[in-house]
């Protein structure tokens, strides 16, 4: 599990805008874990940007299902 809350608490104190960038290549299970951690973190993310480096269909299907 990716632990982000300690790092993000600092930014929240200053009410800064935060965007997350996730780079993936054929790691759909890890991508699900990272996206879940980001969405459940205490930070109010402005954007979650996923850079897909030409992954297989499973990764593409997951990203499309996210909206």
Secondary structure by P-SEA (a helix, b strand, c coil): cccccccaaaaaaaccbbbbbbbbccaaaaaaaaaaaaaacccccccbbbbbccccaaaaaaaaaac
